[in-house]
Amino acid sequence: MSDDVQKTVFAIIAKEAGIDESKVTLDSTLKDLEIPSLDAIQIIFEIEDHFKIQMPDRDPNFDTESVKGLVETVEKLVADKAANPPPPATPPAV
C-alpha cells in the first residue's frame, strides 16, 4: 500500500469531516468516524479531484465504505491510469 496515497486519503477525510487525522485508520469505516453521507460524498469528490480519477459508482468489486477500501481503490485507479494514459489530444484540422 502506498504511504503517499494513504496519507493523502487520510488527510482529505480528516479535513472534509472536520476530525483529527489521528482518528482515521485503515480499519475505520466512514460510519465509525461518524461521517454523514453528504460529507462522505464530498470526501469522494475531493479524492477524485486530487488524484484526477473517477471512483466507481455502486461497483460491488470496490469497497468505498471503509478507509482501507478507499485507499485500495485509489491505488488501483491511479495505477490503472499510469498504465493506460489517455492518448494525446490531436489538434483540430485546419
N, C-alpha and C positions, 0 to 999 in steps of 0.2 A: 504494500500500500504506500503510495507516495505521500511523504510528510508534507510537501508543499500543498497538494490538493487537500489533504486532511486539515491542515492549519487554516487554509483559506475558507473551506466549508464551515469549520467551527466558528471562525471569525464572522462570517456572514450570518450564521444562525444567531449568534450572540447579539450582534448589532441589531438585526431586524426584530428579534424577540425582546430586546432590552434586558437581557440577562447577562450575568457574568460568564465569560468564556470558560472559566474553570468548571462550570456546571455541565458543559457539553462534553460528552464522552461517546466513544464508538458504540457503547452499549445502550445509550439513551434512545428513546423514541421521541418524536415531536410531542406526543401526548404526555410522556413522562416529564418533559420540560414545560408542560402546561402552555404550549403554544397554540393559540386559537387557529382555526382552519384558515381564516383570512390572512393571518401572519404567515402561516405555512406556505400559502400560495405566493406571497411576496418573497419569501425566502427562496422558493424555486425560481422565481423570475430573476432575482439577484444573482443566483448561481449561474443561470443560463446566460445572463448578460456578462458576467465576469469572465466565464470560460468560453463564451461565444459558441454555445451548444444548444441543442433542443432536447429537453428531458422528455422521456416517453410519457404519453398520457394514458393512464389506465392499462399499462402493459404488465401482465402478471409475472413476467420474467424480471421485472425490476422492482426493488423494494425502495420506495421513496417515503416510507413511514418512519424508518429508523435512520439514525445518523450514519451508521455503518453502511446501510443500503444507499444513502445519498452519496457518500464518499465513493463507494464502489461503482455506482452508476456514472458519476462524473469522471472517474478514472477511465472507465471503459469508453465513454463517449469521446473524451479527449484523445485517447489512444487511437480510436477509430478515425477521428478527424485528422490526426497526424499521419496515419497510414494511407488515408484516402483524401488528400487535399482537393478542394474544388478546382476544376480546370480554370485557367486564367481567362478573364473576360476578354472577348475578342472585340476590338474596336469596330464601330459601325462602318460599313462600307460607304465610301464617299463617291 
